[in-house]
Amino acid sequence: MNDNSKHNLHDSERIAFMEKELRYISGIIKQKGREILNAYTITPPQFIALQWLFEHGDMTIGDLSNKMYLAFSTTTDLVDRMEKNELVVRIREEQDRRVVRIKLLKEGERIIEEVIEKRQDYLKSVLADFNEEEVQQLSLLLEKLHNNMK
């Protein structure tokens, strides 16, 4: 076996390992996120919608549908429920009355901030036995991985 085929075998084993670890990590994050959300009156899809609005400002239902990979009708139902719970409000644009933007209200913002803070607290506890250099390196590598995936 030459060096190249050894290297490729090593690579495919490492890639398989990393894929599995990322899948497990993703599952744990999702589960932990749901546990945190249980204390609130919002569903996971509502949390995702609120998070998009929190991070990117007002947007149309069409924009939100695209970001969340949901059907327009599904997103409309989601916004209806969030509006009923006073988390968001629909606002018609002055220039073009046909355009309706979804705006995050104070209560929606409060929930998002609290949930994100609890998620960050969880991550802090997970990283408790990492040293400063490991945390910094992990942070840089996650950013690089994310950028390469975009």
matplotlib code that plots the C-alpha trace (Angstrom):
import matplotlib.pyplot as plt

x = [0.0, 1.5, 1.5, -1.4, -3.8, -2.9, -3.6, -6.9, -8.0, -7.0, -8.9, -12.1, -12.0, -11.4, -14.2, -16.6, -15.6, -16.1, -19.5, -20.7, -19.5, -21.1, -24.3, -24.3, -23.4, -26.2, -28.7, -27.6, -27.8, -31.3, -32.5, -31.0, -32.6, -36.0, -35.6, -34.9, -37.9, -40.2, -40.2, -41.7, -44.9, -43.2, -42.5, -39.1, -40.2, -41.4, -38.1, -36.3, -38.6, -38.1, -34.3, -34.3, -36.2, -34.0, -30.8, -31.8, -34.6, -38.1, -38.8, -41.7, -43.3, -41.7, -38.3, -38.9, -40.3, -37.1, -34.8, -36.7, -37.1, -40.9, -43.9, -45.4, -48.7, -46.9, -45.0, -48.2, -49.8, -46.6, -46.8, -50.5, -49.9, -47.0, -49.0, -51.9, -49.3, -48.1, -44.5, -44.6, -46.8, -47.6, -46.8, -47.8, -45.2, -46.1, -44.7, -46.3, -49.3, -49.2, -45.9, -46.3, -43.3, -43.1, -41.7, -40.5, -42.2, -40.7, -42.0, -40.6, -37.3, -37.3, -37.9, -35.2, -32.6, -33.5, -33.4, -30.1, -28.6, -29.6, -28.2, -24.9, -24.8, -25.2, -22.3, -20.2, -20.8, -19.8, -16.6, -15.7, -12.8, -11.4, -8.4, -8.4, -6.3, -8.7, -11.7, -10.1, -9.0, -12.4, -14.0, -11.8, -12.3, -16.1, -16.1, -13.9, -16.2, -19.3, -17.8, -16.8, -20.4, -22.0]
y = [0.0, 3.3, 6.5, 8.0, 5.1, 5.0, 8.7, 8.3, 5.5, 7.6, 10.6, 8.6, 7.1, 10.6, 12.1, 9.4, 10.0, 13.8, 13.4, 11.1, 13.4, 16.5, 14.5, 13.6, 17.1, 18.5, 16.1, 17.0, 20.8, 20.3, 18.3, 20.8, 23.7, 21.9, 21.4, 25.1, 26.0, 23.9, 26.7, 29.0, 29.2, 29.0, 26.0, 25.2, 26.6, 29.8, 30.1, 29.8, 32.5, 34.8, 34.3, 35.3, 38.4, 39.2, 38.8, 40.3, 42.7, 43.0, 40.8, 39.7, 36.3, 35.4, 36.2, 34.3, 31.3, 31.1, 31.5, 28.7, 26.4, 26.4, 26.7, 30.2, 28.9, 27.2, 30.4, 32.4, 30.1, 30.4, 34.2, 34.1, 32.2, 34.4, 37.6, 36.2, 35.7, 39.3, 38.2, 39.8, 42.3, 42.7, 46.1, 47.4, 49.4, 53.0, 53.1, 49.8, 48.8, 45.2, 44.6, 43.4, 43.1, 41.1, 43.0, 41.5, 42.9, 43.4, 40.1, 38.1, 39.9, 39.1, 35.4, 35.2, 36.9, 34.7, 31.5, 32.4, 33.3, 29.9, 28.1, 30.1, 29.2, 25.5, 25.8, 27.5, 24.6, 22.1, 24.0, 24.3, 21.8, 23.3, 25.6, 29.1, 28.0, 25.1, 27.4, 29.9, 27.1, 25.5, 28.9, 29.6, 26.2, 26.4, 29.8, 28.4, 25.3, 27.5, 29.8, 26.9, 25.5, 28.9]
z = [0.0, -1.0, 1.0, -1.0, -0.5, 3.2, 3.4, 1.6, 3.9, 6.9, 5.4, 4.8, 8.4, 9.8, 7.7, 8.8, 12.4, 12.1, 10.3, 13.1, 15.9, 14.2, 13.8, 17.5, 18.6, 16.4, 17.9, 21.5, 20.7, 19.2, 22.2, 24.7, 22.8, 23.0, 26.7, 27.2, 25.0, 27.1, 29.7, 27.1, 25.2, 21.8, 19.5, 17.9, 14.5, 16.2, 17.9, 14.6, 13.0, 16.0, 15.8, 12.1, 12.9, 15.9, 13.9, 10.5, 11.4, 9.8, 6.8, 4.6, 5.0, 1.7, 3.0, 6.2, 4.3, 2.2, 5.2, 7.1, 4.0, 4.7, 2.4, 2.3, 3.8, 6.7, 7.5, 7.3, 9.9, 12.1, 11.9, 12.7, 15.9, 16.9, 16.2, 18.3, 21.2, 20.7, 19.7, 16.3, 14.3, 10.6, 9.2, 5.8, 3.9, 3.3, -0.2, -1.4, 0.7, -0.8, 1.0, 4.6, 6.9, 10.1, 13.0, 16.2, 19.3, 22.8, 24.1, 21.2, 21.7, 25.4, 24.8, 22.1, 24.4, 27.4, 25.3, 23.6, 27.0, 28.4, 25.4, 25.9, 29.6, 28.6, 26.1, 28.8, 31.1, 28.4, 27.7, 31.4, 31.2, 28.0, 28.4, 26.8, 23.8, 23.1, 23.3, 21.0, 18.5, 18.5, 17.9, 14.9, 13.5, 13.8, 12.1, 9.3, 8.9, 8.9, 6.2, 4.0, 4.3, 3.2]

ax = plt.figure().add_subplot(projection="3d")
ax.plot(x, y, z, "-o")
ax.set_aspect("equal")
plt.show()
